Amino acid sequence: MKNPPLKFSLTLQRVACLAFALFVVCISAAAQVRKVASPALERSGQANLTVDRRGRVYLSWIDRTPDNLFTLRFSTRERGGWSKPQTIAEGRGWFVNWADFPSLIVLPDNSLAAHWLVKSGPGTYAYDVTMSRSFNGGRTWSKPFVPHTDGTQTEHGFVSMFPARNGALGAIWLDGREMKEAAEGGHDHGDMTVRYAALARDGRATEEAVLDRRVCECCQTSAALTQDGPVVVYRDRSDKEVRDISLVRLKRGRWTEPRAVHPDGWEIDACPVNGPSISTDGRRRVAVAWFTGAGGVARVRAAFSNDQGDTFGPPAEVSAADPMGRVGVLMLEDGSAVVSWLERGKAGGEVRVRRVRPDGRMTEPVTVAASGTARSNGVPRMVRAAGGALVFAWVGSSRVLTAELPLAALNF
């Protein structure tokens, strides 16, 4: 056999070198993942993460006893690990669910706000959003209050909180006051809505508004702030059962009409329990990540906007072979974004992450941790800490777990 031409040989060498380089980058990035001992107990779940304006990370979760006493706790990221947990609230009549989980945020005045869910009646989906505030770093918490004023024994959940005008706490949630529950415990008829309220320090609700009158019944919402105010994303629901991602924003004091981030055209006669995630640079740039099964193909996508969400470029295809969704996104200063999701692998689930640019270029995916694929494994969460580390939280086989990855590991 004759030797191949020199030019062809050099091409093969370049391809081999590139493949080896990508392999080394992928291995080195995965090797930089550092597991951090979790402060949560066995049988814990409903993990969530948030950061304050200085980049300090707060982890919240629910611990449960064998006799179903639920305790919502939080801990802060300290040098070398997590701080001693502090208790926000505890009770027995809570609605505790893998997809509809509590949250905690830090407002600009350094006060804290938390939410969790409490049963309001015997129905499967009869529960209320319950909130509390702390003005001393979480040492004590206010008397709990409910942000919605309808008083119906219906579903209220999937909350996103953010700073509102004049120092108030802004909150959006899925509101089922116009729905009826079927005899077997599922949703029967009527429409799920997305609603908003601004909440004063004493919990009094003002500026109540309906943002969308027909949405998907059980997908997470997400909200972030631009220079002009909040931008909200959620899974919508058309009369023809198309359930794509829609966006509304508070513009000059009024909420805009819903508009699609991208017309996937995913028609599904059921809720996929897979909400979107949004992040901004605090000014005009916006990134949204979401899961879709349009055309019978499971995909995680990300799209970018330079005008506070009024328009978006074409979406990037982020996921690899078999994504399950459960996404997160973080906007970065250079206009790129970090996207996390749950991927189904040969040995089970994997929490994966990669960095994406608006033009579609992206780094190789990095596996942060192995995870199950059951609903009990929840939704992986991701934030960026001061100093540049990405912090992750997810639910392992029996408890909340956490890990860190330097952002530099995802450099292009």
Secondary structure, 3 states (H helix, E strand, C coil): CCCCCHHHHHHHHHHHHHHHHHHHHHHHHHHCCEEECCCCCCCCEEEEEEECCCCCEEEEEEEECCCCCEEEEEEEEECCEECCCEEEEEECCECCCCCCCCEEEECCCCCEEEEEEEECCCCCCCEEEEEEEECCCCCCCCCCECCCCCCCCCEEEEEEEEECHHHCEEEEEEECCCEEECCCCCEEEECEEEEEEEECCCCCEEEEEEEEEEECCCCCCEEEEECCEEEEEEEECCCCCECCEEEEEEECCEECCCEECCCCCCECCCCCCCCCEEEECCCCCEEEEEEECHHHCCEEEEEEECCCCCCCCCCEECCCCCEEEEEEEEECCCCCEEEEEEEEECCEEEEEEEEECCCCCECCCEEEEEECCCHHHCCCEEEECCCCEEEEEEECCCCEEEEEEEHHHHCC
